[in-house]
Amino acid sequence: MTRLREKVSWQTMWGEEVIVGDITVTPQSKALVMHAPFGGLVWNRPVAVLVERGERTERIPIVDVTRIVELGLLALSVVFTVVIFILSAKKRRS
Amino acid sequence: MSDETDKVLDSVIESQAQNLELMEKLFAVAQPGAVYGEPVASGEYAVITASEILVAAGSGYGVGGGPGAETLEAETAVEGEEDERTGFGGGGAGGGVSMGRPVATINIGPNGVQVQPVVDVTKIGLAFFTTIGAMLMMLGRMRRASGG
């Protein structure tokens, strides 16, 4: 398990602060890092930004609309396939 | 013979060094700086782009050598002649894939911070038509199977 954790890890990291006027923005990213003996994979994506203004701190998530729509379409096609299989099985039985 | 071995060993060490360099470059992508662009400022406003990045790479190499006259059968080995079948060799190859896609823009101004998503219409369109196509194919199969 420890070996797997060394080879595959989810890393949440904070980037450098960006100061514009009285607003301080700190970006956050999440990366999937996979190590292999002669290669590797890194999937890095933005997660949120931490906004500090005066004494107020707010976390604004970054929503990947394209990914959500893609996953929605994938889920739709899976549900459709399952329904079609169930209906055709029922028809065959009757 | 020893010169050849040295050459092969040198090439292996060089390959390993190149591999390490490649891996360092690859894992540098895991830093937040790779995902968020440099802020572009204009007056009181600034814009930061946020992108998704996927990088995968792999490499491999191998070495090998022939035994030469020592292990050759007696009738094939000619005395006083150097055996041409003796030798070492090595080779390597590598490959990889990288993908980047804008996800959102972070707009900073006097009114606060707004995160605006970047919608990839082409990608969504392709996924939509693929889904519709798959659904129609499935429907057609079902109709054919039920004989109607």
gemmi code that builds the backbone of each chain (N, CA, C; Angstrom):
import gemmi

chains = {
    "A": [
        ("MET", (0.832, -1.210, 0.000), (0.000, 0.000, 0.000), (0.874, 1.272, 0.000)),
        ("THR", (1.942, 1.252, 0.825), (2.845, 2.398, 0.889), (3.552, 2.576, -0.449)),
        ("ARG", (3.921, 1.441, -1.062), (4.596, 1.489, -2.359), (3.690, 2.121, -3.413)),
        ("LEU", (2.414, 1.731, -3.353), (1.440, 2.267, -4.299), (1.287, 3.767, -4.100)),
        ("ARG", (1.280, 4.183, -2.816), (1.165, 5.615, -2.496), (2.371, 6.397, -3.000)),
        ("GLU", (3.538, 5.734, -2.983), (4.746, 6.400, -3.494), (4.667, 6.567, -5.011)),
        ("LYS", (4.029, 5.580, -5.656), (3.974, 5.600, -7.116), (2.795, 6.420, -7.646)),
        ("VAL", (1.686, 6.389, -6.898), (0.501, 7.140, -7.318), (0.098, 8.076, -6.183)),
        ("SER", (-0.024, 9.348, -6.498), (-0.415, 10.283, -5.433), (-1.278, 11.415, -5.971)),
        ("TRP", (-2.170, 11.864, -5.110), (-3.000, 13.045, -5.399), (-2.394, 14.188, -4.611)),
        ("GLN", (-1.933, 15.195, -5.284), (-1.282, 16.308, -4.588), (-2.109, 17.583, -4.736)),
        ("THR", (-2.484, 18.154, -3.604), (-3.183, 19.440, -3.621), (-2.164, 20.521, -3.284)),
        ("MET", (-2.043, 21.484, -4.175), (-1.003, 22.498, -3.972), (-1.549, 23.905, -4.147)),
        ("TRP", (-0.930, 24.812, -3.429), (-1.287, 26.228, -3.538), (-0.219, 26.939, -4.358)),
        ("GLY", (-0.663, 27.762, -5.268), (0.266, 28.509, -6.102), (0.668, 29.826, -5.468)),
        ("GLU", (1.389, 30.598, -6.237), (1.855, 31.905, -5.738), (0.706, 32.900, -5.653)),
        ("GLU", (0.734, 33.713, -4.625), (-0.321, 34.721, -4.421), (-0.251, 35.796, -5.501)),
        ("VAL", (-1.422, 36.232, -5.936), (-1.497, 37.334, -6.895), (-2.220, 38.477, -6.183)),
        ("ILE", (-1.563, 39.615, -6.091), (-2.156, 40.757, -5.378), (-2.535, 41.841, -6.383)),
        ("VAL", (-3.821, 42.149, -6.407), (-4.325, 43.221, -7.267), (-5.115, 44.166, -6.372)),
        ("GLY", (-4.609, 45.364, -6.180), (-5.249, 46.322, -5.264), (-5.267, 45.761, -3.854)),
        ("ASP", (-6.472, 45.681, -3.282), (-6.580, 45.129, -1.924), (-6.999, 43.656, -1.925)),
        ("ILE", (-6.988, 43.059, -3.103), (-7.408, 41.647, -3.222), (-6.183, 40.750, -3.380)),
        ("THR", (-6.170, 39.688, -2.585), (-5.105, 38.684, -2.717), (-5.740, 37.371, -3.176)),
        ("VAL", (-5.276, 36.874, -4.291), (-5.818, 35.628, -4.853), (-4.746, 34.546, -4.791)),
        ("THR", (-5.109, 33.418, -4.169), (-4.179, 32.285, -4.113), (-4.813, 31.104, -4.861)),
        ("PRO", (-4.225, 30.712, -5.983), (-4.806, 29.587, -6.732), (-4.438, 28.223, -6.132)),
        ("GLN", (-5.369, 27.295, -6.286), (-5.152, 25.934, -5.776), (-5.292, 24.944, -6.939)),
        ("SER", (-4.423, 23.964, -6.963), (-4.525, 22.937, -8.008), (-4.394, 21.546, -7.404)),
        ("LYS", (-4.912, 20.588, -8.140), (-4.851, 19.202, -7.684), (-4.218, 18.377, -8.799)),
        ("ALA", (-3.204, 17.598, -8.464), (-2.497, 16.836, -9.495), (-2.448, 15.351, -9.148)),
        ("LEU", (-2.727, 14.550, -10.151), (-2.542, 13.105, -10.032), (-1.172, 12.795, -10.624)),
        ("VAL", (-0.298, 12.256, -9.799), (1.071, 11.978, -10.251), (1.326, 10.480, -10.162)),
        ("MET", (1.712, 9.912, -11.279), (2.016, 8.474, -11.321), (3.465, 8.285, -11.763)),
        ("HIS", (4.216, 7.578, -10.929), (5.624, 7.305, -11.255), (5.748, 5.865, -11.756)),
        ("ALA", (6.514, 5.683, -12.809), (6.834, 4.345, -13.303), (8.349, 4.287, -13.477)),
        ("PRO", (8.935, 3.089, -13.528), (10.402, 3.016, -13.638), (10.977, 3.805, -14.820)),
        ("PHE", (10.297, 3.781, -15.953), (10.814, 4.504, -17.112), (9.785, 5.451, -17.715)),
        ("GLY", (9.005, 6.050, -16.860), (8.006, 6.976, -17.368), (7.122, 7.505, -16.262)),
        ("GLY", (6.079, 8.138, -16.665), (5.173, 8.676, -15.663), (4.030, 9.425, -16.284)),
        ("LEU", (3.099, 9.825, -15.437), (1.925, 10.560, -15.889), (1.599, 11.652, -14.874)),
        ("VAL", (1.260, 12.810, -15.369), (0.830, 13.903, -14.494), (-0.444, 14.499, -15.067)),
        ("TRP", (-1.496, 14.525, -14.244), (-2.754, 15.155, -14.641), (-3.003, 16.257, -13.629)),
        ("ASN", (-2.862, 17.469, -14.073), (-2.971, 18.613, -13.166), (-4.156, 19.474, -13.572)),
        ("ARG", (-4.973, 19.851, -12.598), (-6.134, 20.678, -12.943), (-6.387, 21.720, -11.855)),
        ("PRO", (-6.937, 22.857, -12.266), (-7.241, 23.889, -11.272), (-8.460, 23.498, -10.441)),
        ("VAL", (-8.431, 23.820, -9.173), (-9.526, 23.408, -8.278), (-10.303, 24.615, -7.750)),
        ("ALA", (-9.566, 25.583, -7.237), (-10.245, 26.729, -6.623), (-9.281, 27.893, -6.465)),
        ("VAL", (-9.843, 29.023, -6.134), (-9.002, 30.172, -5.773), (-9.459, 30.683, -4.401)),
        ("LEU", (-8.486, 31.045, -3.608), (-8.770, 31.596, -2.284), (-8.638, 33.111, -2.390)),
        ("VAL", (-9.740, 33.785, -2.119), (-9.756, 35.244, -2.272), (-9.770, 35.902, -0.893)),
        ("GLU", (-8.794, 36.735, -0.665), (-8.722, 37.461, 0.610), (-8.871, 38.952, 0.333)),
        ("ARG", (-9.864, 39.533, 0.970), (-10.088, 40.988, 0.817), (-10.357, 41.537, 2.208)),
        ("GLY", (-9.450, 42.322, 2.706), (-9.568, 42.820, 4.081), (-9.493, 41.637, 5.033)),
        ("GLU", (-10.526, 41.504, 5.837), (-10.549, 40.377, 6.780), (-11.393, 39.226, 6.261)),
        ("ARG", (-11.975, 39.427, 5.080), (-12.869, 38.417, 4.520), (-12.100, 37.448, 3.620)),
        ("THR", (-12.307, 36.159, 3.845), (-11.667, 35.138, 3.002), (-12.758, 34.277, 2.376)),
        ("GLU", (-12.633, 34.076, 1.076), (-13.643, 33.309, 0.351), (-12.947, 32.310, -0.563)),
        ("ARG", (-13.529, 31.111, -0.644), (-12.966, 30.096, -1.550), (-13.917, 29.954, -2.726)),
        ("ILE", (-13.437, 30.259, -3.914), (-14.287, 30.142, -5.112), (-13.845, 28.909, -5.904)),
        ("PRO", (-14.727, 27.912, -6.026), (-14.326, 26.724, -6.800), (-14.287, 26.999, -8.300)),
        ("ILE", (-13.423, 26.305, -8.995), (-13.340, 26.426, -10.456), (-14.055, 25.213, -11.051)),
        ("VAL", (-15.151, 25.506, -11.722), (-15.977, 24.421, -12.274), (-15.597, 24.186, -13.730)),
        ("ASP", (-15.309, 22.923, -14.049), (-14.968, 22.546, -15.422), (-16.261, 22.136, -16.136)),
        ("VAL", (-16.890, 23.119, -16.769), (-18.201, 22.893, -17.409), (-18.097, 21.845, -18.522)),
        ("THR", (-17.047, 21.931, -19.316), (-16.868, 20.979, -20.429), (-16.821, 19.546, -19.904)),
        ("ARG", (-16.058, 19.322, -18.830), (-15.927, 17.987, -18.262), (-17.270, 17.488, -17.721)),
        ("ILE", (-18.017, 18.387, -17.054), (-19.314, 18.003, -16.478), (-20.275, 17.581, -17.590)),
        ("VAL", (-20.317, 18.364, -18.674), (-21.211, 18.042, -19.794), (-20.802, 16.706, -20.426)),
        ("GLU", (-19.495, 16.520, -20.591), (-18.991, 15.259, -21.177), (-19.395, 14.061, -20.316)),
        ("LEU", (-19.202, 14.198, -19.014), (-19.555, 13.101, -18.104), (-21.055, 12.872, -18.092)),
        ("GLY", (-21.823, 13.963, -18.201), (-23.288, 13.859, -18.264), (-23.725, 13.067, -19.485)),
        ("LEU", (-23.100, 13.371, -20.626), (-23.425, 12.647, -21.864), (-23.039, 11.173, -21.760)),
        ("LEU", (-21.906, 10.926, -21.120), (-21.456, 9.541, -20.933), (-22.456, 8.783, -20.052)),
        ("ALA", (-22.887, 9.436, -18.965), (-23.863, 8.815, -18.052), (-25.176, 8.552, -18.786)),
        ("LEU", (-25.573, 9.520, -19.623), (-26.815, 9.380, -20.396), (-26.748, 8.166, -21.321)),
        ("SER", (-25.620, 8.010, -21.999), (-25.485, 6.882, -22.927), (-25.443, 5.552, -22.176)),
        ("VAL", (-24.837, 5.540, -20.982), (-24.791, 4.302, -20.175), (-26.202, 3.930, -19.716)),
        ("VAL", (-26.947, 4.928, -19.221), (-28.328, 4.693, -18.756), (-29.183, 4.211, -19.928)),
        ("PHE", (-29.023, 4.857, -21.065), (-29.786, 4.485, -22.260), (-29.494, 3.032, -22.655)),
        ("THR", (-28.228, 2.654, -22.650), (-27.827, 1.285, -23.012), (-28.456, 0.276, -22.050)),
        ("VAL", (-28.412, 0.569, -20.761), (-28.967, -0.338, -19.746), (-30.475, -0.486, -19.946)),
        ("VAL", (-31.158, 0.641, -20.173), (-32.618, 0.618, -20.371), (-32.964, -0.204, -21.617)),
        ("ILE", (-32.215, 0.024, -22.695), (-32.458, -0.709, -23.950), (-32.267, -2.212, -23.733)),
        ("PHE", (-31.242, -2.585, -23.001), (-30.985, -4.005, -22.723), (-32.122, -4.614, -21.916)),
        ("ILE", (-32.576, -3.896, -20.910), (-33.666, -4.403, -20.059), (-34.939, -4.564, -20.889)),
        ("LEU", (-35.257, -3.546, -21.696), (-36.472, -3.594, -22.518), (-36.409, -4.731, -23.534)),
        ("SER", (-35.255, -4.889, -24.187), (-35.148, -5.954, -25.191), (-35.203, -7.336, -24.541)),
        ("ALA", (-34.658, -7.468, -23.343), (-34.730, -8.742, -22.616), (-36.178, -9.060, -22.252)),
        ("LYS", (-36.925, -8.055, -21.831), (-38.344, -8.239, -21.475), (-39.156, -8.656, -22.689)),
        ("LYS", (-38.870, -8.006, -23.833), (-39.576, -8.296, -25.083), (-39.334, -9.731, -25.514)),
        ("ARG", (-38.065, -10.158, -25.379), (-37.704, -11.514, -25.787), (-38.420, -12.551, -24.926)),
        ("ARG", (-38.544, -12.252, -23.643), (-39.214, -13.173, -22.712), (-40.703, -13.298, -23.023)),
        ("SER", (-41.317, -12.157, -23.362), (-42.756, -12.175, -23.631), (-43.007, -12.629, -25.089)),
    ],
    "B": [
        ("MET", (37.358, -4.806, -27.662), (36.241, -5.350, -26.886), (35.910, -4.449, -25.704)),
        ("SER", (36.952, -4.036, -24.943), (36.686, -3.206, -23.780), (36.271, -1.801, -24.186)),
        ("ASP", (36.788, -1.347, -25.351), (36.371, -0.043, -25.884), (34.890, -0.048, -26.210)),
        ("GLU", (34.469, -1.155, -26.818), (33.060, -1.287, -27.177), (32.187, -1.320, -25.943)),
        ("THR", (32.656, -2.070, -24.928), (31.897, -2.148, -23.673), (31.787, -0.768, -23.037)),
        ("ASP", (32.885, -0.043, -23.058), (32.884, 1.327, -22.512), (31.888, 2.213, -23.253)),
        ("LYS", (31.888, 2.054, -24.591), (30.982, 2.849, -25.425), (29.535, 2.555, -25.045)),
        ("VAL", (29.239, 1.260, -24.899), (27.869, 0.847, -24.555), (27.490, 1.386, -23.179)),
        ("LEU", (28.421, 1.253, -22.233), (28.145, 1.738, -20.876), (27.919, 3.249, -20.871)),
        ("ASP", (28.745, 3.945, -21.673), (28.582, 5.404, -21.783), (27.204, 5.752, -22.322)),
        ("SER", (26.783, 4.989, -23.355), (25.480, 5.276, -23.964), (24.348, 4.994, -22.974)),
        ("VAL", (24.542, 3.944, -22.128), (23.525, 3.616, -21.118), (23.427, 4.747, -20.096)),
        ("ILE", (24.595, 5.208, -19.654), (24.621, 6.308, -18.665), (23.979, 7.562, -19.250)),
        ("GLU", (24.295, 7.828, -20.520), (23.720, 8.996, -21.205), (22.200, 8.870, -21.307)),
        ("SER", (21.745, 7.651, -21.664), (20.301, 7.406, -21.775), (19.611, 7.623, -20.438)),
        ("GLN", (20.262, 7.126, -19.370), (19.688, 7.277, -18.030), (19.590, 8.748, -17.634)),
        ("ALA", (20.643, 9.499, -17.968), (20.657, 10.933, -17.652), (19.552, 11.658, -18.406)),
        ("GLN", (19.383, 11.286, -19.685), (18.332, 11.896, -20.505), (16.959, 11.539, -19.953)),
        ("ASN", (16.829, 10.289, -19.507), (15.572, 9.814, -18.939), (15.226, 10.602, -17.673)),
        ("LEU", (16.225, 10.807, -16.810), (16.024, 11.560, -15.566), (15.602, 13.003, -15.856)),
        ("GLU", (16.276, 13.587, -16.867), (15.970, 14.966, -17.267), (14.524, 15.062, -17.756)),
        ("LEU", (14.135, 14.066, -18.543), (12.774, 14.012, -19.080), (11.748, 13.901, -17.954)),
        ("MET", (12.071, 13.041, -16.973), (11.156, 12.830, -15.850), (11.023, 14.098, -14.998)),
        ("GLU", (12.154, 14.793, -14.828), (12.119, 16.059, -14.062), (11.210, 17.066, -14.744)),
        ("LYS", (11.337, 17.139, -16.078), (10.495, 18.056, -16.851), (9.031, 17.643, -16.740)),
        ("LEU", (8.805, 16.330, -16.776), (7.438, 15.808, -16.725), (6.782, 16.148, -15.389)),
        ("PHE", (7.492, 15.899, -14.288), (6.890, 16.109, -12.973), (6.846, 17.591, -12.561)),
        ("ALA", (7.538, 18.440, -13.317), (7.421, 19.893, -13.076), (6.021, 20.380, -13.433)),
        ("VAL", (5.340, 19.627, -14.276), (3.976, 19.967, -14.688), (2.993, 19.829, -13.514)),
        ("ALA", (3.374, 19.099, -12.484), (2.504, 18.901, -11.318), (2.401, 20.153, -10.446)),
        ("GLN", (3.228, 21.153, -10.720), (3.204, 22.389, -9.927), (2.031, 23.284, -10.346)),
        ("PRO", (1.485, 24.061, -9.390), (0.348, 24.934, -9.739), (0.695, 25.961, -10.816)),
        ("GLY", (1.971, 26.348, -10.893), (2.409, 27.317, -11.894), (2.173, 26.842, -13.320)),
        ("ALA", (2.088, 25.529, -13.501), (1.848, 24.985, -14.834), (0.379, 25.114, -15.228)),
        ("VAL", (-0.489, 25.163, -14.228), (-1.933, 25.196, -14.469), (-2.432, 26.640, -14.611)),
        ("TYR", (-1.892, 27.516, -13.792), (-2.331, 28.913, -13.807), (-1.325, 29.762, -14.588)),
        ("GLY", (-1.857, 30.562, -15.489), (-0.996, 31.425, -16.284), (-0.553, 32.652, -15.501)),
        ("GLU", (0.382, 33.360, -16.072), (0.846, 34.615, -15.455), (-0.295, 35.628, -15.504)),
        ("PRO", (-0.526, 36.385, -14.437), (-1.615, 37.370, -14.483), (-1.355, 38.476, -15.507)),
        ("VAL", (-2.385, 38.756, -16.268), (-2.298, 39.836, -17.255), (-3.046, 41.021, -16.652)),
        ("ALA", (-2.324, 42.072, -16.339), (-2.928, 43.209, -15.650), (-3.117, 44.393, -16.578)),
        ("SER", (-4.221, 45.088, -16.356), (-4.485, 46.324, -17.095), (-5.253, 47.245, -16.153)),
        ("GLY", (-4.591, 48.264, -15.696), (-5.205, 49.184, -14.729), (-5.523, 48.467, -13.428)),
        ("GLU", (-6.793, 48.560, -13.046), (-7.205, 47.931, -11.783), (-7.616, 46.475, -11.972)),
        ("TYR", (-7.564, 46.005, -13.207), (-8.037, 44.661, -13.514), (-6.874, 43.708, -13.827)),
        ("ALA", (-7.100, 42.450, -13.531), (-6.115, 41.414, -13.884), (-6.849, 40.131, -14.237)),
        ("VAL", (-6.305, 39.403, -15.164), (-6.914, 38.138, -15.603), (-5.876, 37.025, -15.494)),
        ("ILE", (-6.319, 35.914, -14.908), (-5.447, 34.727, -14.825), (-6.184, 33.587, -15.538)),
        ("THR", (-5.470, 32.880, -16.383), (-6.105, 31.731, -17.049), (-5.790, 30.458, -16.263)),
        ("ALA", (-6.766, 29.568, -16.228), (-6.588, 28.283, -15.547), (-6.822, 27.165, -16.555)),
        ("SER", (-5.868, 26.286, -16.684), (-5.965, 25.207, -17.670), (-5.738, 23.845, -17.030)),
        ("GLU", (-6.277, 22.851, -17.681), (-6.044, 21.470, -17.257), (-4.899, 20.923, -18.100)),
        ("ILE", (-3.996, 20.206, -17.472), (-2.834, 19.679, -18.199), (-2.681, 18.182, -17.931)),
        ("LEU", (-2.471, 17.451, -18.989), (-2.187, 16.016, -18.862), (-0.913, 15.719, -19.644)),
        ("VAL", (0.046, 15.160, -18.955), (1.310, 14.805, -19.607), (1.679, 13.378, -19.213)),
        ("ALA", (1.988, 12.574, -20.184), (2.442, 11.206, -19.910), (3.615, 10.906, -20.826)),
        ("ALA", (4.617, 10.280, -20.289), (5.797, 9.961, -21.103), (6.440, 8.662, -20.616)),
        ("GLY", (7.108, 8.025, -21.527), (7.799, 6.789, -21.178), (8.976, 6.593, -22.106)),
        ("SER", (9.973, 5.922, -21.600), (11.133, 5.637, -22.450), (11.751, 4.318, -22.021)),
        ("GLY", (12.486, 3.755, -22.920), (13.136, 2.488, -22.598), (14.356, 2.295, -23.460)),
        ("TYR", (15.257, 1.492, -22.983), (16.435, 1.195, -23.780), (16.962, -0.191, -23.434)),
        ("GLY", (17.749, -0.692, -24.327), (18.302, -2.015, -24.093), (19.687, -2.129, -24.693)),
        ("VAL", (20.472, -3.031, -24.134), (21.815, -3.270, -24.676), (22.020, -4.772, -24.859)),
        ("GLY", (22.905, -5.091, -25.756), (23.178, -6.504, -25.977), (24.516, -6.676, -26.658)),
        ("GLY", (25.018, -7.886, -26.630), (26.307, -8.116, -27.267), (26.471, -9.563, -27.677)),
        ("GLY", (27.368, -9.787, -28.611), (27.659, -11.136, -29.068), (28.916, -11.665, -28.409)),
        ("PRO", (29.029, -12.987, -28.277), (30.159, -13.574, -27.549), (31.482, -13.577, -28.315)),
        ("GLY", (31.445, -13.649, -29.615), (32.683, -13.643, -30.377), (33.307, -15.015, -30.502)),
        ("ALA", (34.625, -15.045, -30.784), (35.323, -16.287, -31.139), (35.407, -17.304, -30.003)),
        ("GLU", (35.363, -16.845, -28.791), (35.532, -17.746, -27.643), (34.513, -18.891, -27.619)),
        ("THR", (33.307, -18.559, -27.982), (32.266, -19.584, -27.909), (31.879, -20.140, -29.279)),
        ("LEU", (32.554, -19.689, -30.311), (32.235, -20.219, -31.635), (32.751, -21.646, -31.777)),
        ("GLU", (32.091, -22.353, -32.620), (32.547, -23.718, -32.840), (33.904, -23.686, -33.552)),
        ("ALA", (34.702, -24.704, -33.318), (36.091, -24.732, -33.797), (36.189, -24.603, -35.313)),
        ("GLU", (35.263, -25.252, -36.035), (35.378, -25.225, -37.505), (35.034, -23.871, -38.119)),
        ("THR", (34.259, -23.074, -37.384), (33.882, -21.765, -37.948), (34.903, -20.692, -37.619)),
        ("ALA", (35.678, -20.932, -36.571), (36.677, -19.930, -36.182), (37.967, -20.138, -36.953)),
        ("VAL", (38.411, -19.110, -37.627), (39.653, -19.193, -38.403), (40.752, -18.516, -37.596)),
        ("GLU", (41.816, -19.266, -37.438), (42.912, -18.756, -36.607), (43.547, -17.494, -37.210)),
        ("GLY", (43.840, -16.547, -36.380), (44.495, -15.321, -36.843), (43.535, -14.272, -37.393)),
        ("GLU", (42.276, -14.657, -37.563), (41.284, -13.711, -38.099), (40.388, -13.230, -36.973)),
        ("GLU", (40.094, -11.969, -37.022), (39.207, -11.436, -35.989), (37.763, -11.802, -36.300)),
        ("ASP", (37.052, -12.169, -35.289), (35.668, -12.560, -35.509), (34.793, -11.319, -35.665)),
        ("GLU", (34.092, -11.258, -36.795), (33.260, -10.083, -37.064), (31.947, -10.114, -36.311)),
        ("ARG", (31.650, -11.288, -35.727), (30.368, -11.398, -35.031), (30.431, -10.876, -33.594)),
        ("THR", (31.603, -10.534, -33.156), (31.763, -9.985, -31.812), (31.293, -8.531, -31.797)),
        ("GLY", (30.581, -8.198, -30.760), (30.195, -6.784, -30.670), (29.087, -6.530, -29.675)),
        ("PHE", (28.963, -5.278, -29.373), (27.911, -4.838, -28.463), (27.073, -3.769, -29.151)),
        ("GLY", (25.856, -3.668, -28.711), (25.000, -2.629, -29.276), (23.901, -2.260, -28.307)),
        ("GLY", (23.360, -1.126, -28.527), (22.268, -0.684, -27.658), (21.341, 0.252, -28.395)),
        ("GLY", (20.177, 0.420, -27.843), (19.209, 1.326, -28.466), (18.136, 1.735, -27.493)),
        ("GLY", (17.497, 2.812, -27.802), (16.438, 3.287, -26.914), (15.365, 4.013, -27.686)),
        ("ALA", (14.246, 4.117, -27.055), (13.139, 4.829, -27.680), (12.259, 5.418, -26.596)),
        ("GLY", (11.540, 6.421, -26.966), (10.645, 7.055, -25.994), (9.446, 7.645, -26.684)),
        ("GLY", (8.438, 7.896, -25.917), (7.229, 8.495, -26.479), (6.415, 9.156, -25.393)),
        ("GLY", (5.496, 9.946, -25.816), (4.678, 10.604, -24.805), (3.507, 11.341, -25.404)),
        ("VAL", (2.685, 11.830, -24.518), (1.507, 12.586, -24.942), (1.308, 13.760, -23.991)),
        ("SER", (0.900, 14.861, -24.545), (0.589, 15.999, -23.670), (-0.675, 16.686, -24.167)),
        ("MET", (-1.468, 17.155, -23.226), (-2.736, 17.778, -23.572), (-2.985, 18.954, -22.634)),
        ("GLY", (-3.427, 20.005, -23.179), (-3.770, 21.163, -22.352), (-5.088, 21.747, -22.805)),
        ("ARG", (-5.906, 22.159, -21.848), (-7.223, 22.700, -22.202), (-7.589, 23.804, -21.216)),
        ("PRO", (-7.972, 24.969, -21.735), (-8.387, 26.026, -20.803), (-9.681, 25.647, -20.087)),
        ("VAL", (-9.724, 25.898, -18.809), (-10.893, 25.524, -17.995), (-11.670, 26.764, -17.567)),
        ("ALA", (-10.953, 27.798, -17.165), (-11.637, 29.004, -16.685), (-10.700, 30.199, -16.712)),
        ("THR", (-11.308, 31.358, -16.606), (-10.499, 32.569, -16.436), (-10.894, 33.191, -15.099)),
        ("ILE", (-9.913, 33.711, -14.413), (-10.154, 34.353, -13.117), (-9.992, 35.858, -13.323)),
        ("ASN", (-11.080, 36.542, -13.189), (-11.070, 37.992, -13.416), (-11.049, 38.719, -12.071)),
        ("ILE", (-10.013, 39.490, -11.871), (-9.867, 40.224, -10.615), (-10.033, 41.726, -10.917)),
        ("GLY", (-10.897, 42.353, -10.187), (-11.137, 43.782, -10.381), (-11.612, 44.443, -9.109)),
        ("PRO", (-11.938, 45.722, -9.176), (-12.397, 46.426, -7.971), (-13.693, 45.847, -7.396)),
        ("ASN", (-14.491, 45.192, -8.275), (-15.757, 44.604, -7.806), (-15.578, 43.227, -7.169)),
        ("GLY", (-14.393, 42.708, -7.195), (-14.139, 41.391, -6.606), (-13.544, 40.431, -7.617)),
        ("VAL", (-13.703, 39.152, -7.325), (-13.120, 38.119, -8.193), (-14.246, 37.279, -8.801)),
        ("GLN", (-14.203, 37.141, -10.116), (-15.174, 36.274, -10.799), (-14.425, 35.161, -11.540)),
        ("VAL", (-14.948, 33.951, -11.375), (-14.367, 32.818, -12.102), (-15.316, 32.481, -13.241)),
        ("GLN", (-14.841, 32.672, -14.468), (-15.698, 32.408, -15.627), (-15.238, 31.146, -16.337)),
        ("PRO", (-16.146, 30.158, -16.457), (-15.731, 28.920, -17.132), (-15.520, 29.109, -18.626)),
        ("VAL", (-14.589, 28.352, -19.163), (-14.350, 28.349, -20.607), (-14.977, 27.063, -21.144)),
        ("VAL", (-15.996, 27.231, -21.974), (-16.723, 26.063, -22.490), (-16.159, 25.692, -23.860)),
        ("ASP", (-15.695, 24.447, -23.978), (-15.150, 23.943, -25.238), (-16.305, 23.369, -26.062)),
        ("VAL", (-16.881, 24.221, -26.899), (-18.071, 23.842, -27.675), (-17.759, 22.685, -28.635)),
        ("THR", (-16.592, 22.702, -29.232), (-16.212, 21.644, -30.185), (-16.188, 20.283, -29.487)),
        ("LYS", (-15.582, 20.248, -28.327), (-15.470, 18.990, -27.576), (-16.855, 18.488, -27.159)),
        ("ILE", (-17.675, 19.408, -26.686), (-19.032, 19.042, -26.265), (-19.838, 18.571, -27.474)),
        ("GLY", (-19.699, 19.284, -28.596), (-20.416, 18.909, -29.815), (-20.039, 17.514, -30.281)),
        ("LEU", (-18.750, 17.227, -30.268), (-18.280, 15.898, -30.680), (-18.829, 14.819, -29.760)),
        ("ALA", (-18.786, 15.092, -28.458), (-19.300, 14.116, -27.478), (-20.802, 13.928, -27.659)),
        ("PHE", (-21.519, 15.022, -27.938), (-22.970, 14.967, -28.117), (-23.330, 14.089, -29.320)),
        ("PHE", (-22.684, 14.365, -30.459), (-23.013, 13.594, -31.664), (-22.571, 12.130, -31.540)),
        ("THR", (-21.499, 11.881, -30.839), (-21.070, 10.494, -30.610), (-22.118, 9.765, -29.768)),
        ("THR", (-22.624, 10.447, -28.733), (-23.634, 9.850, -27.862), (-24.916, 9.566, -28.642)),
        ("ILE", (-25.356, 10.555, -29.425), (-26.581, 10.386, -30.216), (-26.417, 9.217, -31.192)),
        ("GLY", (-25.247, 9.150, -31.845), (-24.961, 8.076, -32.785), (-25.007, 6.712, -32.120)),
        ("ALA", (-24.400, 6.627, -30.946), (-24.378, 5.360, -30.202), (-25.790, 4.956, -29.781)),
        ("MET", (-26.586, 5.939, -29.368), (-27.967, 5.662, -28.951), (-28.801, 5.148, -30.128)),
        ("LEU", (-28.660, 5.800, -31.281), (-29.422, 5.384, -32.468), (-29.016, 3.981, -32.912)),
        ("MET", (-27.716, 3.693, -32.832), (-27.237, 2.352, -33.193), (-27.837, 1.300, -32.268)),
        ("MET", (-27.865, 1.640, -30.982), (-28.407, 0.721, -29.975), (-29.896, 0.481, -30.222)),
        ("LEU", (-30.600, 1.553, -30.551), (-32.040, 1.465, -30.822), (-32.300, 0.587, -32.049)),
        ("GLY", (-31.505, 0.794, -33.074), (-31.631, 0.012, -34.296), (-31.376, -1.469, -34.044)),
        ("ARG", (-30.370, -1.759, -33.221), (-30.044, -3.146, -32.867), (-31.211, -3.800, -32.150)),
        ("MET", (-31.799, -3.022, -31.209), (-32.903, -3.565, -30.426), (-34.095, -3.876, -31.333)),
        ("ARG", (-34.377, -2.983, -32.263), (-35.509, -3.175, -33.178), (-35.287, -4.405, -34.051)),
        ("ARG", (-34.041, -4.549, -34.514), (-33.717, -5.703, -35.362), (-33.835, -6.998, -34.565)),
        ("ALA", (-33.376, -6.932, -33.308), (-33.410, -8.123, -32.455), (-34.839, -8.524, -32.126)),
        ("SER", (-35.723, -7.543, -31.970), (-37.113, -7.860, -31.625), (-37.957, -8.124, -32.872)),
        ("GLY", (-37.337, -7.928, -34.057), (-38.021, -8.250, -35.315), (-39.032, -7.216, -35.738)),
        ("GLY", (-39.020, -6.083, -35.148), (-39.949, -5.011, -35.538), (-39.184, -3.877, -36.039)),
    ],
}
model = gemmi.Model(1)
for chain_id, residues in chains.items():
    chain = gemmi.Chain(chain_id)
    for i, (resn, *xyz) in enumerate(residues, 1):
        res = gemmi.Residue()
        res.name, res.seqid = resn, gemmi.SeqId(i, " ")
        for name, pos in zip(("N", "CA", "C"), xyz):
            atom = gemmi.Atom()
            atom.name, atom.element = name, gemmi.Element(name[0])
            atom.pos, atom.b_iso = gemmi.Position(*pos), 0.0
            res.add_atom(atom)
        chain.add_residue(res)
    model.add_chain(chain)
structure = gemmi.Structure()
structure.add_model(model)
structure.setup_entities()
